[in-house]
């Protein structure tokens, strides 16, 4: 499991904001207003509503790579390491990898529907196991949920509804009761850069859907806890706020509520 995470972290640079010169639509493609909704049997779909009442941040999601992707990355890394005649630790060696990206932002600016209070984002992605990895600000990954978060499966041929994404500053009281336990912590959260807090309000199957999306197309995401991990590439680290029935904390321990188990570092 640690190896799976390390490959994900290594891909962060190419996957966070794809370069304009490369077509990343096979990895993630936002579906825009007015576009006919035709679900492909080889693609998965993520739906999330981004609430605007706090500080508007965009959720960053990560698809966990499979064994073949990990092997391809390891091989490319070893070859690049040898070509450059690098010395030292291969594990910390950084290089430009042109393989499949697995980390991307669900951008509120590319919504399928929007009101003054909320943007609804629908994206076509690759099927797999996903992690709510962190959040982006101004097009860049700003903060990871390295101290605890949630994951879910996104199967092919259906829309997986993540629910409502809430985000706010950590230094002041939040407009969201769901963030009360992780906010209003004072000036330590607004030193060089603001610290943010986020969470999901899980979908329950009764939420309003964008035009063209039928209820039969949609399945609420089955969320589960994800333990701590390391990402040296972001400005801030935090944890997703607790989600009743899904995610809680015991001090620094991450607890998956459904199983009662502590989710160990990955």
Secondary structure by P-SEA (a helix, b strand, c coil): caaaaaaaaaaccccccccccccccccbbbbccccbbbbbccbbbbbbbbbccccbbbbbbbccccaaaaaaaaaaaaaaaaaaccccccccbbbbbccccccccccccccccccccbbbbbbbbcccccccccccccccccccccccbbbbbbbccbbbbccbbbbbbcccccccccccccccccccccccbbbbbccccccccccccccccccccccccbbbbbcbbbbccccbbbbcccccccbbbccccccccccccccccc
